[in-house]
Amino acid sequence: MTTITDQDAQLAKLRELVKDIDFCMLTTIAADGSLHSRPMSANGQIEPNGDLWFFTYADSTKVIEVTRVEQVNVSFSQPDKQRYVSLSGTAELVRDRATLQDLWKPELKAWFPKELDEPEIALLKVTVKTAEYWDTPASWVAKTIGFVKAATTGEKANSGEHKKLNLK
C-alpha cells in the first residue's frame, strides 16, 4: 500500500523529471479509433497532484477527440539525460478565465498572438491517473561500461530507475 508520504515523494520525483522538458507528445484517440499524437508545450508546469494544463483552441482536433473519448497519454523524453516519462489519464476542456490568467506565460504569444483575447482560447486539463518513468542519470560512457560488464559476466545490466505510479 502506498502511503501519503510515499505518494508525495513519487509525485515530487515525477515533477522533477518533467520540469525541464518543455515539449511533450499528447496522444488522443481519433474518430476511427486510431491514435493521434502531436507535440504540445507543458511550459514546465505540472501540478502537485500530477495534473497537466495545455493552452489550446477550443475548436481544435484534439479537443474534438477528447470530447468523444477522454483517455489520453502524454509522453516526455529527454534523451540527453536518459529520462522518459509516460502519463495516462483523462482530458477535459476548461474555459475558466481566472485559470487561463493564472497559467498564462508571455512565450505563449507565439501560438496565441492575441494572448487571452484570442477567440476560442481554452485549456486542456489532463488529470493524470497513472505514470511510468525511466530515469538513467549515468553518462553514456558509464552505461556502455555497464552493458559490456553485463554481457561479459552474464548479469543483467543496470538500466536505471523504472517506476509505475497510480495517482488517482
C-alpha positions as CSV (number, residue, x, y, z in Angstrom):
1,M,0.0,0.0,0.0
2,T,1.3,3.5,-0.9
3,T,1.2,5.9,2.0
4,I,0.5,9.6,1.5
5,T,4.2,10.3,2.2
6,D,5.2,7.7,-0.4
7,Q,2.9,9.2,-3.0
8,D,4.1,12.8,-2.3
9,A,7.7,11.6,-2.8
10,Q,6.7,9.9,-6.0
11,L,4.9,13.0,-7.3
12,A,7.9,15.1,-6.4
13,K,10.1,12.8,-8.4
14,L,7.7,12.9,-11.3
15,R,7.6,16.7,-11.3
16,E,11.4,16.8,-11.1
17,L,11.7,14.6,-14.1
18,V,9.5,16.7,-16.4
19,K,10.1,20.2,-15.2
20,D,12.9,21.0,-17.7
21,I,11.2,19.3,-20.6
22,D,9.1,21.9,-22.4
23,F,7.7,19.8,-25.2
24,C,5.9,16.5,-24.9
25,M,3.6,14.4,-27.1
26,L,-0.1,14.4,-26.4
27,T,-1.9,11.3,-27.8
28,T,-5.6,11.2,-28.2
29,I,-8.0,8.7,-29.9
30,A,-9.2,9.7,-33.4
31,A,-12.7,9.1,-34.6
32,D,-11.7,5.9,-36.4
33,G,-10.1,4.6,-33.2
34,S,-6.5,5.2,-34.2
35,L,-4.1,7.0,-32.0
36,H,-3.3,10.6,-32.9
37,S,-0.2,12.3,-31.4
38,R,1.0,15.9,-31.6
39,P,3.7,17.9,-29.8
40,M,2.5,20.2,-27.0
41,S,4.2,22.6,-24.7
42,A,3.7,21.9,-21.0
43,N,5.6,25.1,-20.1
44,G,7.3,23.2,-17.3
45,Q,4.0,23.1,-15.5
46,I,2.9,20.0,-13.6
47,E,0.5,20.3,-10.7
48,P,1.5,19.0,-7.3
49,N,-1.0,16.1,-7.9
50,G,0.5,15.3,-11.3
51,D,-2.2,17.1,-13.4
52,L,-1.2,19.0,-16.6
53,W,-2.6,22.0,-18.3
54,F,-2.2,22.9,-22.0
55,F,-3.3,26.0,-23.8
56,T,-5.3,25.2,-26.9
57,Y,-8.1,26.4,-29.2
58,A,-11.5,25.0,-28.1
59,D,-12.3,24.1,-31.7
60,S,-9.1,22.1,-32.3
61,T,-9.0,18.5,-33.4
62,K,-7.5,17.4,-30.1
63,V,-10.5,18.9,-28.2
64,I,-13.0,17.3,-30.5
65,E,-11.2,14.0,-29.9
66,V,-11.1,14.2,-26.1
67,T,-14.8,15.3,-26.1
68,R,-15.6,12.0,-27.7
69,V,-13.0,9.8,-25.9
70,E,-11.4,11.4,-22.8
71,Q,-8.5,8.9,-22.4
72,V,-5.1,10.4,-23.3
73,N,-1.4,9.8,-22.9
74,V,1.3,12.4,-22.5
75,S,4.9,11.4,-23.0
76,F,8.0,13.3,-22.2
77,S,11.5,12.5,-23.4
78,Q,14.9,13.9,-22.6
79,P,17.4,11.6,-24.4
80,D,20.5,13.5,-23.4
81,K,19.7,12.7,-19.7
82,Q,18.1,9.4,-20.5
83,R,14.8,10.4,-19.0
84,Y,11.5,9.1,-20.3
85,V,8.0,9.7,-18.7
86,S,4.6,8.4,-19.8
87,L,1.5,9.8,-18.2
88,S,-2.0,8.4,-18.8
89,G,-5.3,9.8,-17.8
90,T,-8.3,11.8,-18.9
91,A,-8.6,15.2,-20.6
92,E,-11.3,17.9,-20.4
93,L,-11.8,21.3,-21.9
94,V,-11.6,24.2,-19.4
95,R,-12.6,27.8,-20.3
96,D,-12.2,29.3,-16.9
97,R,-10.9,32.8,-17.3
98,A,-9.2,33.0,-13.9
99,T,-7.3,29.8,-14.6
100,L,-6.3,31.0,-18.1
101,Q,-4.9,34.2,-16.5
102,D,-3.1,32.2,-13.8
103,L,-1.4,29.9,-16.2
104,W,-0.6,32.4,-19.0
105,K,3.1,33.0,-19.9
106,P,4.3,35.6,-22.4
107,E,6.0,32.9,-24.5
108,L,2.6,31.5,-25.4
109,K,2.0,34.5,-27.6
110,A,3.9,32.6,-30.3
111,W,0.8,30.3,-30.6
112,F,-1.8,32.8,-29.4
113,P,-1.0,36.2,-30.9
114,K,-3.9,38.0,-29.3
115,E,-3.0,36.4,-25.9
116,L,-6.0,35.9,-23.7
117,D,-8.2,37.8,-26.1
118,E,-7.7,35.1,-28.7
119,P,-11.0,33.7,-29.9
120,E,-11.6,30.2,-28.8
121,I,-8.6,30.2,-26.4
122,A,-9.0,27.5,-23.7
123,L,-7.2,25.0,-21.6
124,L,-7.0,21.2,-21.9
125,K,-6.6,19.8,-18.4
126,V,-5.1,16.3,-18.2
127,T,-6.0,14.5,-15.0
128,V,-3.2,12.0,-14.7
129,K,-4.2,8.6,-13.3
130,T,-1.1,6.6,-13.9
131,A,2.6,7.4,-14.6
132,E,5.6,5.4,-15.6
133,Y,9.1,6.6,-15.9
134,W,12.6,5.5,-16.7
135,D,15.5,7.6,-15.3
136,T,19.1,6.6,-16.1
137,P,21.2,9.6,-14.9
138,A,24.5,7.9,-15.8
139,S,26.6,9.1,-18.7
140,W,26.7,7.2,-22.0
141,V,30.2,6.0,-21.2
142,A,29.1,4.7,-17.8
143,K,26.1,2.9,-19.4
144,T,28.3,1.4,-22.1
145,I,30.7,0.1,-19.5
146,G,27.8,-1.4,-17.6
147,F,26.4,-3.1,-20.7
148,V,29.8,-4.5,-21.6
149,K,30.2,-5.8,-18.0
150,A,26.8,-7.3,-18.1
151,A,27.5,-9.0,-21.4
152,T,30.8,-10.5,-20.1
153,T,29.5,-11.6,-16.7
154,G,26.1,-12.7,-17.7
155,E,24.4,-10.5,-15.2
156,K,21.6,-8.2,-16.1
157,A,22.6,-4.6,-16.9
158,N,21.5,-1.9,-14.6
159,S,19.1,0.2,-16.7
160,G,18.5,2.9,-14.0
161,E,15.3,3.6,-12.1
162,H,12.0,2.5,-13.5
163,K,8.7,3.1,-11.6
164,K,5.0,2.8,-12.2
165,L,2.7,5.1,-10.2
166,N,-1.0,5.1,-9.6
167,L,-2.0,8.6,-8.8
168,K,-5.8,8.6,-8.6
